[in-house]
Amino acid sequence: MLNSKGDTFSKDKAEQVQGSDLRTLSRHLVRQLGMLNSACGDLPLSPVQAHALLELRHQAIPIKQLAQTLNIDKSNASRAITNLVEKGLAHTKSNPKDSRSLLAHLTPQGKKLLNKLDQQQNMIFEQILSQLSAEETEQIENAISLYHKAICCSQAQQGLTIRKIKPQDDQAMAQIIREVSAEYGLTPDKGYGVSDPTLDSLSQEYRSDNACYWVIEEDGVLLGGGGIAPLNAETNSVESDAFKSEPEPETESVFEDGVCELQKMYFSHQLRGKGLARRLAYQAIDFARERGFHSCYLETTDCLREAVKLYESIGFEHLQSHLGNTGHDACEMPMLLKLTKN
């Protein structure tokens, strides 16, 4: 089965997406908020026209920019502005910065109708929010903010594909790791991942059932990747906030079995800021849970501040000492995420 971009999904995955509660809730919200109606309440505005008025509140906007802001095609935006002009709510004039485009402005009548729209919408949402406590309102705001961010990331990731590494990817992925490492000053002569002797054969290193490496490509060009594998069996004891309540091991560490390591997360600059590191980390963590790992370990360094913040936001906790024998002694920040609930 293919999605709109040609990516392959399993039948089970497609059924899971189609039957998700979040998709159902999103559909119900669109209906209940009247976004399918031909008019916004008792005002002579379609939902698209209402959104256009809101965007014109503070300044004139080119129609192309309006289309991008409203996430609609340019012809739909142009039609909405034409309708507003016909109703005397807006007018257009030539754009002094681009003679091929038009700037849309609100008329005094449009500003009056916009005030009525604000009053109507405020009344609707005040009535909705009166059903909720302040804490519940904050929870919903936070959840919707996360949902909105996820939508934006999904849109930014269009055309990019995440798939398992193949032997023909080895050279390109090794080159990305070397280039990104050099960018951040992670030189091969120190204990960083770029110094690993297996760097040029990643497809072979992650071929076991309990390991996997994924690459990200666009139009056949590799731009980044990351993987997960069992932590090296040679372990050291550790103390962390996540494990203080557990008894200390008598002989060998509890991390020898059931601990995986998030490894070699490297991204070219074209991928950054699109949420792909988080997406790939979640994919790796899900893989680890499916394989029965109870904890996920990683090692990073302070100069990779963006990565550290990402790992912290996912739930990784800082450890006081390293686990296993990764060979990355220059990575001074070991972190751990528990994958199972107590």
MOTA-V591355 format. One record per residue. SS is DSSP state (H for helix, E for strand, C for the rest). OMEGA is omega in radians with two decimals (none if undefined). D_FIRST is the distance of its C-alpha to the first C-alpha in Angstrom with 2 decimals. Layout:
# MOTA-V591355
ss=[SS;SS]
omega=[OMEGA;OMEGA]
d_first=[D_FIRST;D_FIRST]
This chain:
# MOTA-V591355
ss=[C;E;C;C;C;C;C;E;C;C;H;H;H;H;H;H;H;H;C;C;H;H;H;H;H;H;H;H;H;H;H;H;C;C;C;C;C;C;C;C;C;C;C;C;C;C;H;H;H;H;H;H;H;H;H;C;C;C;C;C;E;E;H;H;H;H;H;H;H;H;C;C;C;H;H;H;H;H;H;H;H;H;H;H;H;H;C;C;C;E;E;E;E;E;E;C;C;E;E;E;E;E;E;E;E;E;C;H;H;H;H;H;H;H;H;H;H;H;H;H;H;H;H;H;H;H;H;H;H;C;C;C;C;H;H;H;H;H;H;H;H;H;H;H;H;H;H;H;H;H;H;H;H;H;H;H;C;C;C;E;E;E;E;E;C;C;H;H;H;H;H;H;H;H;H;H;H;H;H;H;H;H;H;C;C;C;C;C;C;C;C;C;H;H;H;C;C;C;H;H;H;H;H;H;H;C;C;C;C;C;C;E;E;E;E;E;E;E;C;C;E;E;E;E;E;E;E;E;E;E;C;C;C;C;C;C;C;C;C;C;C;C;C;C;C;C;C;C;C;C;C;C;C;H;H;H;C;C;E;E;E;E;E;E;E;E;E;C;H;H;H;C;C;C;C;H;H;H;H;H;H;H;H;H;H;H;H;H;H;H;C;C;C;C;E;E;E;E;E;E;C;C;C;C;H;H;H;H;H;H;H;H;H;H;C;C;E;E;C;C;C;C;C;C;C;C;C;C;C;C;C;C;E;E;E;E;E;E;C;C;C;C]
omega=[-3.09;2.99;-3.04;-3.13;3.09;3.11;-3.07;3.05;3.03;3.11;3.13;-3.14;3.13;3.13;3.11;3.13;-3.09;-3.08;-3.06;3.11;-3.10;3.11;3.12;3.12;3.12;3.14;-3.14;3.12;3.12;-3.13;-3.04;3.10;3.03;-3.09;3.09;-3.14;3.11;-3.13;3.09;-3.11;-3.13;-3.14;-3.10;-3.10;2.96;3.10;-3.14;3.12;3.12;3.11;3.10;3.10;-3.13;-3.13;3.13;-3.03;-2.97;-3.08;3.05;-3.06;3.01;-3.09;3.11;3.11;3.10;3.12;3.13;-3.13;-3.12;3.14;3.08;3.13;-3.03;-3.13;3.10;3.10;3.12;3.13;3.13;3.13;3.11;3.12;3.11;3.09;3.14;3.13;3.14;-3.09;-3.13;3.00;-3.12;3.04;-3.11;3.10;-3.10;3.13;-3.12;-3.06;-3.13;-3.09;-3.14;3.02;3.12;3.13;2.98;2.99;3.06;3.10;3.11;3.12;3.11;3.14;3.10;3.07;3.10;3.11;3.11;-3.13;-3.14;-3.10;3.10;3.13;-3.13;-3.07;3.04;3.12;3.11;-3.07;3.09;3.10;-3.02;3.02;3.12;3.14;3.13;3.10;3.12;3.11;-3.14;3.12;3.13;-3.12;3.14;3.09;3.09;3.14;3.12;3.12;3.12;3.10;3.14;3.12;3.13;3.12;3.14;-3.09;3.13;-3.14;3.11;-3.10;3.01;-3.14;3.12;-3.12;3.07;-3.13;-3.12;3.11;-2.96;-3.07;-3.11;-3.13;3.09;3.13;3.10;-3.14;3.13;-3.11;-3.14;3.11;3.12;3.13;-3.10;3.09;3.12;-2.99;-3.09;-3.09;3.11;-3.06;3.05;-3.11;-3.11;-3.13;-3.10;3.12;-3.12;-3.02;-3.08;-3.14;-3.07;-3.13;3.10;-3.09;-3.06;-3.07;-3.13;-3.08;-3.10;3.08;3.11;3.03;-3.13;3.06;3.11;-3.11;3.05;-3.11;3.09;-3.13;3.11;-3.10;-3.14;3.13;3.11;-3.08;3.12;-3.10;3.09;3.08;3.09;-2.98;3.14;-3.00;3.06;3.10;-3.05;2.99;3.08;3.11;-3.09;-3.00;-3.10;-3.10;-3.10;3.11;3.13;3.14;-3.10;-3.07;-3.12;-3.01;3.07;-3.09;-3.10;3.10;3.05;3.12;3.07;-3.13;3.02;-2.91;2.92;3.05;-3.11;-3.08;3.02;-3.05;-3.14;-3.07;-2.97;-3.14;-3.12;3.10;-3.06;3.11;3.10;-3.13;-3.12;3.10;3.11;3.13;3.12;3.14;3.08;3.10;-3.12;3.12;3.13;-3.14;3.05;3.08;3.13;-3.14;3.10;-3.06;3.00;3.04;3.13;-3.09;-3.01;-3.12;3.09;-3.02;3.13;3.14;3.14;3.12;3.11;-3.10;3.11;-3.12;3.11;3.12;3.08;3.11;3.13;3.11;3.13;3.11;-3.08;3.02;3.01;-3.13;-3.06;-3.07;-3.10;-3.06;3.12;3.09;-2.95;-3.07;3.05;-3.12;-3.08;3.06;3.07;-3.07;-3.12;3.13;3.13;none]
d_first=[0.00;3.83;6.93;10.16;11.30;8.76;8.23;5.69;5.43;6.35;6.66;10.13;9.66;7.92;10.79;13.18;12.71;12.99;16.00;17.71;21.39;21.48;19.13;21.33;24.44;23.46;22.99;26.32;28.10;27.21;28.63;31.66;32.65;32.82;30.31;29.31;32.97;34.70;37.43;38.04;40.39;43.60;43.30;42.64;39.56;35.87;33.68;32.95;36.69;37.60;35.43;36.96;40.43;39.72;38.72;41.87;44.08;45.56;45.25;44.39;40.85;39.50;36.92;34.40;34.90;34.65;31.24;30.04;31.66;30.20;26.72;26.90;27.20;30.72;31.39;30.71;33.06;35.62;35.56;36.14;39.09;40.49;40.50;42.22;44.78;45.49;46.15;48.49;46.44;45.64;46.91;45.76;47.68;47.12;45.70;48.55;46.11;44.01;45.70;42.39;41.17;42.59;43.40;43.03;45.77;46.61;49.75;52.24;50.87;47.34;48.60;50.25;47.13;45.16;47.72;47.20;43.42;44.03;46.41;44.04;41.11;43.46;44.72;41.24;40.21;43.64;43.28;39.82;41.03;44.18;42.09;41.31;43.50;43.81;41.88;39.01;38.95;38.78;35.92;33.90;34.83;33.73;30.41;29.67;30.80;28.29;25.51;26.69;26.82;23.25;22.14;24.33;22.97;19.35;20.53;22.55;19.68;17.63;17.06;17.55;15.28;16.16;15.67;18.00;21.06;21.75;25.31;25.23;24.75;27.97;30.45;28.70;28.04;31.63;32.91;31.16;32.71;36.08;35.97;34.99;37.54;40.22;39.42;40.29;43.15;41.55;43.41;42.90;46.48;45.72;43.59;40.26;36.85;37.51;40.26;38.11;38.75;35.10;33.90;33.15;31.17;28.73;26.00;28.62;29.80;26.49;25.38;26.55;24.48;26.06;25.62;22.94;23.12;20.52;21.01;20.19;19.94;20.05;19.92;20.40;23.37;23.70;25.20;25.40;24.36;25.44;25.52;26.81;28.98;31.80;35.01;37.75;39.90;43.14;43.40;46.00;46.89;45.78;46.67;44.40;44.27;41.23;43.19;46.79;46.81;45.97;48.80;49.22;48.48;51.62;50.69;47.20;44.66;42.08;39.57;39.82;37.09;33.98;34.04;31.41;31.84;29.73;30.45;30.49;28.82;29.62;28.40;29.66;31.28;28.47;26.23;28.94;29.17;25.46;24.90;22.98;25.62;25.25;21.46;21.73;24.66;22.86;19.97;22.76;24.66;21.83;21.46;25.25;25.41;22.92;25.21;28.26;30.02;32.44;33.21;31.87;34.50;34.73;37.52;37.92;40.83;42.49;41.95;38.20;38.84;35.43;33.83;36.50;35.93;32.19;32.85;35.51;33.32;30.68;33.53;34.87;38.64;41.22;43.02;46.66;46.09;43.49;41.63;41.12;41.93;39.38;41.93;41.26;44.71;44.73;41.93;44.32;41.89;40.30;37.99;36.38;33.78;33.97;30.60;32.08;34.07;37.70]
